[in-house]
Amino acid sequence: MGRFRLRARHVVCVLVGSALMGALGACGDDASDRDLVAGKQEFVKGCGGCHTLKRAGTTGTQGPDLDEAFRQALASGMKRSTVEGVVHDQILNPANLPKDDPAYMPPKIVTGDAAKNVAAYVAMVAAAPGEDTGRLAEAVKPAGSDEPIAAENGVLEMPADPNGQLAYASTRATAEAGPLTINSRNDASIPHDIALEGNGVNEKGETVQDGGVSTIKVDLQPGEYTYFCTLPGHREGGMEGTLAVK
């Protein structure tokens, strides 16, 4: 965990330091045509699994917390137009980390207008108080629910959030004791899996994305179990729930 925190701080320094090296030039054209709604949707779908951004409702922990990354710089006078340039530059040319590093980000995860829209949205809301309003507030549906999902005929369907947020459809589920198949469909581009632990059980499904289904098959005794995503930072970001077996 200490190594991850060190890496995250390194990436934060790269993010803010880029502004001092002219990153604004990466997004120097007229910003008036940015689609902030599309930018929020694209950010949540492609970036929220790794980054926390309060106004977007994302809780990723693999990459820098974007509110904290820019809070001090903005308080010291950095313009949000500069933040936009920094973010756009990092999308196209991220910090050079090895692929097995938890904070690794592939280059050009979005490009063209999509990258500009994401940069504009992040620049507008990073470290900003309050909540999104109007169309922005409705751009992404809230992730997850506390309403329990019941298994039917020995099968529990527990999909991941289709918008890419770190959540399953619900934080609670119920099932009868005995054989149980748990399916977790993931329509997002961010990879997820589903695992189950408790009462001697420790099973994990395959990692899937873009419509794949992670599946585990278990034989359960009555009691409480925990389901969660095993990918780095996903459980910590909110991808876990309780399965009550009667």
N, C-alpha and C positions, 0 to 999 in steps of 0.2 A: 504493500500500500504506500509505503514511503517513496518507493521508486516512481510510482504513478504520480504522486503529488509533485515530485520534482520535475517530471516531464511536463505536467500540466502547467506549472509555473514557467517553464522554459517556453512553451508555446504561447502563453500570455505575453511574455516579453517580446517574442517575435511579432505577435499581432500589433502591439502598441508601438514597438520600435519601428515597424515598417512605415508608420505614418511619418516618422522623422526622415525617412529615405525617399519620400515622394510618392507614396502609394496612391495618393489622390489621383495621379495621372491615369490610373487604370480605369477610372470611372469619371473622366473629366467632361463628358458630353452633357447635354441638357438632361437633367434628372426629372423634369416635369412630367415625362411620359411613363414613369415607372408605375407598374401595377402592383400596389402594395398588398392587395388581397391575394393575388397569385404568388407574390413573394412570401407571404406568411404560409400559404399552403405548401409551397415548395420547400420552405425551410423546415416545417414540421415533418414533412414526408422524407426528406433526404438528409437532414442535419440534426433534427431533434433527438434522435437516438444517441447522439454523442455529446450534445451541448445543452446546458441549461439556459433558458431564456424565459424569464418570468412572464412577460406579456404574451408570449406564444404558448405558454403552458407546458413547455418541454422540460425534462428533468434528466437529460443525459449527463453522465459523469466521466466518460472516456476523454473527451476534449475539454477545453477551457469553458468555464462558466462565463458566458458572453456579457452578462450584466457586470460581473466583477472585473472582467478583462478591460472594460472601458470606463468604469465608474470614476476612477481617479483622474484619468486623462480628460474626461468630459468636465469634471469639476474644476480642473486646472485651466480650462479654456479651449480644449480641442473642439473644433466644429463638427457637427454631425455629418457634414459633407465629407470631411476627412475620414471619419469612421466608415462611411460608405466606401470610400476608395480602399481603405485598409482591408475591409471584409471582402470586397470584390477581388483584390489582389491575392488574398489568402485562398479564396475559392479556386482560382486558376493556378496559383503557385504556392501550395501549402508548405509548411515547415518540412524540411527534409529529414524525416524520421524513418527508421526501418519498418517494414510492413508488419513485423510481429510486435511492434510497440503499441501498447493500448491506446496511445494518443494519435496513432497514424491516421492520416486523412488522405484519400486518393486525390490526385489533381483533377480538376475540371469535373467535380461531382455533378455540377450543373454548368451550363455554358450559355453564351448568347444573352438574350433578353431575360431568361430565367435566372441567370447568375446576377444580372443587374437588379432584377426585382428582389431577390433574396437580400442582396447587399443593402438596398434602399430600406427594406423593412427592418432589418437588424439595426441599421443606423438610426432609424426613427425611434425604436423602442428600447434599445439597450440601456439599462440602468435608469429607465424612465419610470416614474411612479404611476400608480393607477392601473387601469385595465384598458384593453382595446375597446373601442366603441363602434357603433354603426355596423357597416358591412364587415369590417375587420373582426368584430366580436363574433360574427356568425360564420367566418371563413372556415373554421375548423371545429368540428363537433367535439365536445368534452370527451376525454378518454375514459373508458372503463365505467363500471357501475358497482354499486354495493348490493344489487339485487341478485340473490343466488341463482345459479343455473343448475338445473337438475339433470342428472344422467337419465337417459331413456333406453330401456332394453340393453343395459350394460354398456352404453356408449355415452361419453361426455364430450360435447363439442365446446371447446374453449378457445375461440379464435383470438389472435393478436389484434391490436388496434389497426384497422386498415389504413389509417392516415399516417402511420409511422411513429406514433407516440409510444412511450414505454409503458404499455398497459395491455392486459388481457380484457376480454369483454366484461368480465366481472372479477371482483376480488374474493368471491365466495362461490362454492359449488357444493352439491350434495349428491350422494350415490348410495346404493344398497351394497352391503357386503358381498364379496364374491368377485368373479372376473370382471374387469373393467378395462375398456379401451378409451384412451383420452386422445382426441384429435385437436390439434391447434393449427388452424389455417392462417397463413400469413400472406396477405395481399400487398404488403408494403415492400419497398425495395431494401429496407434495412433488415438484415437477417435476424431471425429469432429461432428459438427452439422451445420445448416445454419439458420440464423434469418434475419428478415427484419424489418427496422424501418424507419419512416418518414411520414409526412402528416397525423398523427394520427394513423398510422399502427404500431403495435408492435407484431410480430408473431415469434415463434421459432419452429423449427422442432426437432425431436428426435435425440439423440446422437447415432452415428453409427460408425462402423469400419469393416475391413475385408470384404468389398463388400456390406455393408449396404447402404441404401439410406435415407437421411434425407429430409423430404418433408414438405413444407408449402403451404397452399392455401389461396389466398387473392383476394380481389376485389379492384383494384387500380384506383385512379384518376390520371390525368396527373401531372407530377412533378418528382422530384428526390428523390430516396430512397437509403438507405445503406443496403447492405447485409453483414453479418459477422458471425464468429464462436463465440459462447458464452463461450466456455471453457476457464478457466483461462489462461491468457497469449497469447492465440491464435490470438485474434484480434490485440493485441499490436505487435505481431510478424509478422503481415502482412496479416492475413486472413480477408480481407474486400474489398468491391468494391462498385461501384456506379451503380444503376439501373435507367436508364432514361426512363420514361413512357410518351408516346405522346398521 
